[in-house]
Amino acid sequence: MAGQKKKYTMDLKSANDTLQNILKECNKEPNTIPFDRLVFTNTVNVAFAKTGRIASLCLLVLIMLSPLTFGNRGFSVKNSGIIEKIIVTDHQLYSDHFVIYLKGNSIVYDDIYARKNDGNFVFPISADPETGEVVFPYEGQSLNIYIPDINGKVLQAILTAQ
């Protein structure tokens, strides 16, 4: 039977005698702990190590699978019933203006606006419902952009100055 491990067994008295002889030959002090206690402690340590290894593997698998719970949701507003979304498909920041591209059938382009941190309103330079392109003037400050839909829901996107 090739490939099978042979398990060597020895009774506790013979094992204790062997250990004492080895310690004596190596000029070490004899063992004072009862041998059956040494065997029991080793068994407990092995069981603890196996349990820890299994728990670690389970946690590793859970950690590796956890990103699957977070789908790519992007910025969106959903209406219960018929799903109507506002999706930010792209954006670009230039030195003097900010362009945001939107997608959705229920967006009210005439009511889109932004607010600066000081509370002042900023209205788009242009808003094209056909392409979904909305252009805001940009002066290097943070903007809170509000994009309403026909159902009264509002998508808020934040552009930071950093």
WOPE-V533386 format. One line per field, one symbol per residue. phi: phi as a letter, one per 20 degrees, with the letter a starting at -180 (. if undefined). A space follows every 10 residues. Layout:
phi=???
This chain:
phi=.fnefeeecb ffffffffff fffffeldff fdegffffff ffffffffff ffffffffff ffffeffffd eeelebcddf nffcddceea bbddfcbcdc ddcqedfeff dfbccefenf ecdffbbdff enecddfcdn dfcdddcedf enecedddde fe
